[in-house]
Amino acid sequence: MPQHKFSIDMTCESCSNAVTRILNKLGRVQYEINLPNKKVCIESEHSVGTLLETLRKTGETVTYLGLS
C-alpha cells in the first residue's frame, strides 16, 4: 500500500485530534501523526486528491510532500 507524506499546519493537540477524527471517518487508512514536525504519513489506497480533500476539512493548510 502506498505511503503518502503530508505537511499540515498543526499547532496543538486539538489540531492533531482533528486529523485523527477525519482520517478515521474516511476509513481504510493507517497513519502516523508527528505533531512537532507538523507531518502526517498515511498508508492508503485512496487517491492523493481524496486524502488532500479529507485533510483540508481540518481547516488547516495542507501540502502533499510525496511518497515515502
NORKA-V171215 format. One record per helix or strand of 2 or more residues. SS is the DSSP state (alpha for helix, beta for strand). FROM is the first residue (numbers start at 1). TO is the last residue. If there is no record, write none. Layout:
# NORKA-V171215
ss: (SS	SS)
from: (FROM	FROM)
to: (TO	TO)
This chain:
# NORKA-V171215
ss: (beta	alpha	beta	beta	alpha	beta)
from: (3	13	29	39	48	62)
to: (8	26	34	44	56	67)
